[in-house]
Amino acid sequence: MKPAIALLLVALGACSVPQPQAEVSAANAGRGELLYENACGACHTTEPHWREKRLVGSWDDLVGQVRRWQAVAGQNWSPAEVNDVAAFLNERFYRLPLRRAPG
């Protein structure tokens, strides 16, 4: 493989790696709460978030589940809105440790 192509592939790969801390820092949990209450709150109690066989064990899991269920509910949220709802749920129920940027 030519060095220029290899470098391009590495650069593209770096762009696709999720940056959880940046997502969390930019998230607006207050807006997430409003989105959650309007789209999910009518059917959800705290049970899905507190049950023993929880599907969420990390920030990436939480974002994935919010993305999945908002699509099932036909919400078509933007990535920022998904992160906002994940931030709200993390503050309220999950309290997942977040990766911190070095420094």
C-alpha positions in Angstrom: 0.0 0.0 0.0 1.3 3.4 -0.9 2.2 5.7 2.1 -0.2 8.4 0.9 -3.1 6.0 0.8 -2.2 4.5 4.2 -2.0 8.0 5.7 -5.4 8.9 4.2 -7.0 5.8 5.6 -5.6 6.5 9.1 -6.8 10.1 8.9 -10.3 9.0 7.8 -10.4 6.4 10.6 -9.5 9.0 13.2 -12.4 11.2 12.0 -14.9 8.4 12.6 -13.8 7.5 16.1 -16.5 8.8 18.5 -15.4 11.5 21.0 -17.6 10.8 24.0 -16.2 13.6 26.1 -16.8 16.2 23.4 -20.3 14.9 22.9 -21.0 15.1 26.6 -19.5 18.5 27.0 -21.7 19.9 24.2 -24.9 18.1 25.3 -27.7 20.0 26.9 -29.4 17.8 29.5 -32.2 20.4 30.0 -33.2 20.2 26.3 -32.7 16.4 26.6 -35.2 16.3 29.4 -37.8 18.1 27.4 -37.3 15.8 24.4 -37.5 12.7 26.6 -40.6 13.9 28.4 -42.4 14.8 25.2 -41.4 11.7 23.2 -40.8 9.0 25.8 -42.3 10.1 29.1 -45.8 9.1 28.4 -44.9 5.4 28.2 -41.7 5.2 30.3 -41.5 5.1 34.0 -38.1 4.8 35.7 -38.4 1.0 35.3 -36.6 0.7 31.9 -33.7 2.6 33.4 -33.5 0.8 36.8 -34.2 -2.8 35.8 -31.7 -5.5 36.6 -30.9 -6.5 33.0 -29.9 -3.1 32.0 -28.6 -2.8 28.4 -26.5 0.3 29.2 -23.0 0.0 30.6 -21.2 2.9 29.0 -21.8 6.3 27.4 -21.6 4.7 23.9 -24.2 2.1 25.0 -26.5 4.9 26.2 -26.2 6.9 23.0 -26.9 3.8 21.0 -30.0 2.9 22.9 -31.3 6.5 22.7 -30.6 6.5 18.9 -32.3 3.1 18.6 -35.5 3.9 20.5 -36.0 7.4 19.1 -36.0 5.9 15.7 -38.5 3.2 16.8 -40.7 6.0 18.1 -40.4 7.9 14.8 -38.7 10.9 16.3 -35.9 11.5 13.8 -33.8 13.4 16.3 -30.5 14.9 15.2 -27.2 13.6 16.7 -27.2 16.6 19.0 -30.7 15.8 20.3 -29.7 12.2 20.8 -26.7 13.4 22.9 -28.9 15.8 24.9 -31.3 13.0 25.8 -28.4 10.7 26.7 -27.0 13.4 28.9 -30.3 13.8 30.7 -30.7 10.1 31.2 -27.1 9.8 32.4 -27.6 12.6 35.0 -31.0 11.2 36.1 -30.5 7.5 36.1 -27.2 6.0 35.0 -24.5 8.1 36.4 -22.0 6.6 34.0 -18.4 7.5 34.4 -17.3 9.7 31.5 -13.9 9.6 29.9 -12.0 12.8 30.5 -9.7 14.4 28.0 -6.0 14.2 29.2 -4.6 17.4 30.7 
